[in-house]
């Protein structure tokens, strides 16, 4: 049990500890700044793939920018760095606050609202809005996400809409299995999360009720629902191979702002049947059909079979190169390329 004396000693030592923490951050920054000039800082707690969509996208974006010669550091802003991208709330915001300084172009990538797609308001969206006071600009992944934030009363700094994109060296339609009406239709759904709002109940129902002589239903990933024949999550290259072996992707998630799972399927050449929710309609366009009630799915499957070639030919998603161009424009990385720094930005108060 902690004694009164121990608590008093801890209170007395807090300022010294904060000073040591700050000294450590400053030492890291000086160490980085002694190396070659850094163009961009990314604040995000990267986790090894396979992982959630945001993490997968940021890995791909980081690689794309590095291939263009952009020098990137993570979770630190060295003295030469003039551009910073910070992701939602998936980093140490106190660390970002200590490194942020006038003249650094600060861009906040936001998804959600998290309370909408998780189905529970745990204060995360308020936390994201508080972090956004550091931002010069905000990147939303879909019009749905921007509009839903505004509907809930969140007005974030200088909004831009840029969708996610997938790694084209992994997710592509090269060598995909040819479509045939002479065999059962190969359906597939995927999810990294077992949140019930990701559609597990719908996938289970389809796997249990669709006639097997006409449909072959496969689910890959995590689900709170026991789905017949489901496979566990796999590495991205194996997932891409699975997607290329299937015919139609079914997306049953609710209020997903910009589903990476749907983007991966489209990139692998699959038309999509999707719940009319979140950013699905924006992503899929004419490359599939939407539904409001799962009871509509069997009829839509018949329709997509009859129009398969047309729907597949309508697949049109943003490339990683295009998305990187748009991120670079919002970050003003073009200024870094020609050696000039962006003008100092008027930053919101941190109080």
C-alpha positions as CSV (number, residue, x, y, z in Angstrom):
1,X,0.0,0.0,0.0
2,X,1.3,3.5,-0.9
3,X,2.0,5.6,2.1
4,X,1.3,9.3,2.5
5,X,5.1,10.0,2.5
6,X,5.5,8.0,-0.7
7,X,2.7,10.0,-2.4
8,X,4.3,13.3,-1.3
9,X,7.7,12.2,-2.6
10,X,6.2,11.3,-6.0
11,X,4.5,14.7,-6.3
12,X,7.8,16.4,-5.5
13,X,9.6,14.3,-8.1
14,X,7.0,14.9,-10.9
15,X,8.5,18.1,-12.2
16,X,12.0,16.5,-12.4
17,X,10.5,13.5,-14.2
18,X,8.8,15.7,-16.7
19,X,12.1,17.5,-17.2
20,X,13.9,14.3,-17.9
21,X,11.2,13.2,-20.3
22,X,11.5,16.5,-22.2
23,X,15.3,16.2,-22.2
24,X,15.0,12.7,-23.7
25,X,12.8,14.0,-26.5
26,X,15.2,16.9,-27.2
27,X,18.1,14.5,-27.3
28,X,16.2,12.3,-29.9
29,X,15.4,15.4,-32.0
30,X,19.0,16.6,-31.9
31,X,20.2,13.1,-32.9
32,X,17.9,13.0,-35.9
33,X,18.6,16.5,-37.0
34,X,22.3,15.7,-37.2
35,X,21.6,13.2,-39.9
36,X,20.5,14.1,-43.5
37,X,17.6,16.6,-43.6
38,X,14.2,15.1,-42.9
39,X,11.2,16.1,-45.0
40,X,8.2,14.6,-43.1
41,X,7.4,13.4,-39.6
42,X,4.6,10.8,-39.2
43,X,3.1,10.3,-35.8
44,X,1.5,6.9,-35.7
45,X,2.1,3.7,-33.7
46,X,2.9,1.4,-36.5
47,X,2.2,-2.3,-35.9
48,X,3.5,-5.2,-38.0
49,X,1.1,-6.2,-40.8
50,X,-1.4,-7.8,-41.2
51,X,-3.3,-5.3,-39.2
52,X,-6.1,-2.7,-39.4
53,X,-6.9,-0.7,-42.5
54,X,-5.4,2.6,-41.3
55,X,-2.1,1.0,-40.3
56,X,-1.9,-0.9,-43.6
57,X,-2.6,2.3,-45.6
58,X,0.0,4.4,-43.7
59,X,2.6,1.7,-44.3
60,X,1.8,1.9,-48.0
61,X,1.8,5.7,-48.1
62,X,5.1,5.8,-46.2
63,X,6.8,3.5,-48.7
64,X,5.4,5.4,-51.7
65,X,6.7,8.7,-50.4
66,X,10.1,7.2,-49.5
67,X,10.3,5.8,-53.1
68,X,9.9,9.4,-54.3
69,X,12.9,10.5,-52.2
70,X,10.9,11.9,-49.2
71,X,12.9,11.4,-46.0
72,X,10.6,10.3,-43.2
73,X,10.9,10.1,-39.4
74,X,8.3,8.6,-37.0
75,X,7.0,10.0,-33.7
76,X,9.6,12.8,-33.6
77,X,10.0,16.2,-35.3
78,X,13.6,17.0,-35.8
79,X,14.8,20.6,-36.1
80,X,15.0,20.5,-39.9
81,X,11.6,18.9,-40.4
82,X,8.9,21.3,-41.7
83,X,6.0,18.9,-42.4
84,X,4.1,16.6,-40.0
85,X,1.3,14.0,-40.6
86,X,-0.4,12.7,-37.4
87,X,-3.0,9.9,-37.6
88,X,-6.3,10.1,-35.7
89,X,-5.4,9.4,-32.0
90,X,-3.1,6.5,-32.7
91,X,0.0,8.0,-31.2
92,X,1.2,9.8,-28.0
93,X,-0.4,13.2,-28.3
94,X,1.6,14.7,-25.5
95,X,4.8,13.8,-27.4
96,X,3.4,15.5,-30.5
97,X,2.5,18.6,-28.5
98,X,6.1,18.9,-27.1
99,X,7.6,18.6,-30.6
100,X,5.1,20.8,-32.5
101,X,6.5,24.3,-33.3
102,X,5.5,27.3,-35.4
103,X,6.4,26.9,-39.0
104,X,5.9,23.2,-39.2
105,X,3.0,22.2,-41.5
106,X,0.7,20.1,-39.3
107,X,-1.8,17.8,-41.0
108,X,-4.2,15.5,-39.1
109,X,-5.6,12.3,-40.8
110,X,-9.0,11.5,-39.3
111,X,-11.3,8.6,-39.7
112,X,-14.7,7.8,-38.1
113,X,-16.4,9.3,-36.3
114,X,-15.3,6.4,-34.1
115,X,-18.4,6.6,-31.9
116,X,-20.5,6.0,-35.1
117,X,-18.6,3.0,-36.6
118,X,-17.9,1.4,-33.2
119,X,-21.5,1.9,-32.1
120,X,-20.4,3.4,-28.7
121,X,-19.3,6.9,-27.7
122,X,-16.3,6.5,-25.4
123,X,-15.0,10.0,-25.7
124,X,-12.5,9.2,-28.5
125,X,-14.1,11.7,-31.0
126,X,-13.8,14.5,-28.4
127,X,-10.2,13.5,-27.9
128,X,-9.5,13.6,-31.7
129,X,-11.2,17.0,-31.8
130,X,-8.9,18.2,-29.0
131,X,-5.8,16.9,-30.9
132,X,-7.0,18.7,-34.0
133,X,-6.3,22.1,-32.4
134,X,-2.7,21.5,-33.5
135,X,-3.7,21.0,-37.1
136,X,-3.3,23.4,-40.1
137,X,-5.4,21.0,-42.2
138,X,-7.4,17.8,-41.8
139,X,-7.7,14.8,-44.2
140,X,-10.9,12.9,-44.1
141,X,-11.2,9.6,-45.9
142,X,-14.6,10.1,-47.4
143,X,-17.4,12.7,-47.8
144,X,-19.4,10.5,-45.3
145,X,-16.8,11.0,-42.7
146,X,-16.6,14.7,-43.1
147,X,-20.4,15.1,-43.1
148,X,-20.9,12.9,-40.1
149,X,-18.4,14.8,-38.1
150,X,-20.2,18.1,-38.9
151,X,-23.5,16.5,-38.1
152,X,-22.1,15.7,-34.6
153,X,-20.9,19.3,-34.2
154,X,-17.2,18.7,-35.0
155,X,-15.6,21.4,-37.2
156,X,-12.1,20.4,-37.8
157,X,-9.3,22.5,-39.4
158,X,-9.3,23.1,-43.2
159,X,-10.9,19.8,-44.3
160,X,-9.8,17.8,-47.4
161,X,-11.2,14.5,-48.6
162,X,-8.6,11.9,-49.7
163,X,-9.6,8.2,-49.8
164,X,-7.3,5.4,-48.8
165,X,-5.4,3.4,-51.4
166,X,-3.8,-0.1,-51.4
167,X,-0.3,-1.3,-52.3
168,X,-0.6,-2.1,-56.1
169,X,2.3,-4.5,-55.9
170,X,0.2,-6.7,-53.6
171,X,-3.4,-6.0,-54.4
172,X,-3.9,-6.2,-58.1
173,X,-5.9,-8.3,-60.6
174,X,-3.0,-9.9,-62.4
175,X,-3.5,-13.6,-62.9
176,X,-7.0,-13.6,-61.3
177,X,-9.2,-16.6,-61.9
178,X,-11.5,-16.1,-64.9
179,X,-15.2,-15.7,-64.2
180,X,-17.6,-18.4,-65.3
181,X,-21.3,-18.9,-65.1
182,X,-20.9,-22.6,-65.4
183,X,-19.8,-23.1,-61.7
184,X,-20.9,-21.9,-58.3
185,X,-20.4,-18.2,-57.7
186,X,-17.4,-17.7,-55.5
187,X,-18.2,-15.1,-52.8
188,X,-15.8,-13.6,-50.2
189,X,-15.8,-11.3,-47.3
190,X,-13.0,-10.2,-45.0
191,X,-12.5,-8.3,-41.7
192,X,-9.6,-7.6,-39.5
193,X,-11.9,-6.6,-36.6
194,X,-14.4,-8.8,-34.7
195,X,-16.6,-5.8,-33.9
196,X,-20.2,-6.9,-34.6
197,X,-20.7,-3.8,-36.7
198,X,-18.3,-5.3,-39.2
199,X,-21.1,-7.6,-40.4
200,X,-20.3,-10.9,-38.9
201,X,-24.0,-11.8,-38.4
202,X,-24.7,-11.2,-42.1
203,X,-21.8,-13.3,-43.3
204,X,-22.8,-16.2,-41.0
205,X,-26.4,-16.0,-42.3
206,X,-25.1,-16.1,-45.9
207,X,-22.8,-19.0,-45.2
208,X,-25.6,-21.0,-43.6
209,X,-28.5,-20.2,-46.0
210,X,-27.2,-19.7,-49.5
211,X,-27.6,-22.8,-51.6
212,X,-24.2,-24.4,-51.9
213,X,-24.9,-25.8,-55.4
214,X,-25.0,-22.1,-56.6
215,X,-22.8,-20.2,-54.2
216,X,-19.5,-20.8,-52.5
217,X,-19.2,-18.4,-49.5
218,X,-15.8,-17.7,-47.8
219,X,-15.0,-15.5,-44.9
220,X,-11.4,-14.6,-44.0
221,X,-10.4,-12.8,-40.8
222,X,-11.9,-12.3,-37.4
223,X,-15.6,-12.4,-36.3
224,X,-17.5,-12.6,-33.1
225,X,-20.0,-14.8,-35.1
226,X,-19.0,-18.5,-35.8
227,X,-19.1,-18.5,-39.6
228,X,-19.0,-21.9,-41.3
229,X,-15.8,-22.4,-43.2
230,X,-14.2,-19.2,-42.0
231,X,-10.4,-18.8,-42.3
232,X,-8.2,-16.8,-39.9
233,X,-6.5,-13.6,-40.9
234,X,-3.6,-14.0,-43.3
235,X,-0.7,-11.9,-44.6
236,X,-1.5,-9.4,-47.3
237,X,0.0,-11.4,-50.1
238,X,-1.9,-14.5,-49.2
239,X,-5.1,-12.4,-48.9
240,X,-4.6,-10.9,-52.3
241,X,-4.2,-14.4,-53.8
242,X,-7.5,-15.5,-52.1
243,X,-9.3,-12.4,-53.4
244,X,-8.1,-13.1,-57.0
245,X,-9.6,-16.6,-56.8
246,X,-13.1,-15.2,-55.9
247,X,-15.8,-13.6,-58.0
248,X,-17.8,-11.2,-55.8
249,X,-17.0,-9.4,-52.6
250,X,-19.7,-8.8,-50.0
251,X,-19.3,-5.8,-47.6
252,X,-21.7,-5.8,-44.7
253,X,-20.0,-3.4,-42.3
254,X,-21.8,-0.4,-40.9
255,X,-20.6,3.2,-41.0
256,X,-17.1,2.3,-42.3
257,X,-15.6,5.7,-43.4
258,X,-13.4,4.2,-46.1
259,X,-13.1,0.4,-45.9
260,X,-9.6,-0.9,-46.9
261,X,-11.1,-4.3,-47.2
262,X,-13.4,-3.1,-50.0
263,X,-10.5,-1.3,-51.7
264,X,-8.4,-4.4,-51.6
265,X,-11.2,-6.5,-53.2
266,X,-11.8,-3.9,-55.9
267,X,-8.1,-3.7,-56.7
268,X,-8.1,-7.5,-57.1
269,X,-10.9,-7.2,-59.7
270,X,-14.0,-8.1,-57.6
271,X,-17.3,-6.4,-58.0
272,X,-18.9,-5.6,-54.7
273,X,-22.3,-6.0,-53.0
274,X,-22.3,-3.6,-50.1
275,X,-24.5,-2.3,-47.3
276,X,-25.5,1.3,-48.1
277,X,-23.7,2.7,-45.1
278,X,-20.6,4.7,-44.4
279,X,-18.3,5.4,-47.4
280,X,-19.1,2.2,-49.3
281,X,-21.2,3.9,-52.0
282,X,-18.4,6.4,-52.7
283,X,-15.8,3.7,-53.0
284,X,-17.7,1.2,-55.1
285,X,-19.5,3.5,-57.5
286,X,-20.9,1.5,-60.5
287,X,-18.7,-1.6,-59.7
288,X,-21.5,-3.2,-57.7
289,X,-24.8,-2.8,-56.0
290,X,-25.9,-1.6,-52.6
291,X,-28.5,-3.0,-50.2
292,X,-30.3,-1.8,-47.1
293,X,-31.7,-5.2,-46.0
294,X,-29.7,-8.5,-46.2
295,X,-32.8,-10.1,-47.6
296,X,-32.0,-8.2,-50.8
297,X,-28.6,-10.0,-51.3
298,X,-29.8,-13.2,-53.1
299,X,-31.6,-11.1,-55.8
300,X,-28.6,-8.8,-56.2
301,X,-26.4,-11.8,-56.6
302,X,-28.5,-12.9,-59.6
303,X,-28.2,-9.4,-61.0
304,X,-24.5,-9.1,-60.6
305,X,-24.0,-12.5,-62.3
306,X,-26.1,-11.2,-65.3
307,X,-24.0,-8.0,-65.5
308,X,-20.7,-9.3,-64.2
309,X,-18.5,-8.1,-67.0
310,X,-20.0,-4.6,-67.0
311,X,-19.7,-4.2,-63.2
312,X,-16.1,-5.5,-63.2
313,X,-15.2,-3.1,-66.0
314,X,-16.6,-0.2,-63.9
315,X,-14.1,-0.7,-61.1
316,X,-12.3,2.6,-60.6
317,X,-10.4,3.4,-57.4
318,X,-7.8,5.9,-56.5
319,X,-4.2,4.7,-57.1
320,X,-1.6,4.8,-54.3
321,X,0.4,7.2,-56.5
322,X,-2.6,9.6,-56.9
323,X,-3.4,9.5,-53.2
324,X,0.3,10.2,-52.3
325,X,0.2,13.2,-54.7
326,X,-2.8,14.5,-52.9
327,X,-1.3,14.0,-49.4
328,X,1.9,15.7,-50.6
329,X,-0.2,18.7,-51.8
330,X,-2.0,19.1,-48.5
331,X,1.3,18.6,-46.6
332,X,2.9,21.1,-49.0
333,X,5.7,18.7,-49.5
334,X,6.3,20.3,-52.9
335,X,7.9,23.2,-51.0
336,X,10.3,20.8,-49.4
337,X,11.3,19.3,-52.8
338,X,12.5,22.7,-54.1
339,X,14.3,23.6,-50.8
340,X,11.8,26.2,-49.6
341,X,9.9,25.9,-46.4
342,X,6.1,26.5,-46.2
343,X,5.0,29.8,-44.7
344,X,4.4,29.8,-40.9
345,X,0.9,28.7,-40.2
346,X,-1.6,30.2,-37.8
347,X,-1.9,27.5,-35.2
348,X,-4.9,27.1,-32.9
349,X,-4.4,27.7,-29.2
350,X,-3.2,24.7,-27.3
351,X,-4.8,25.9,-24.1
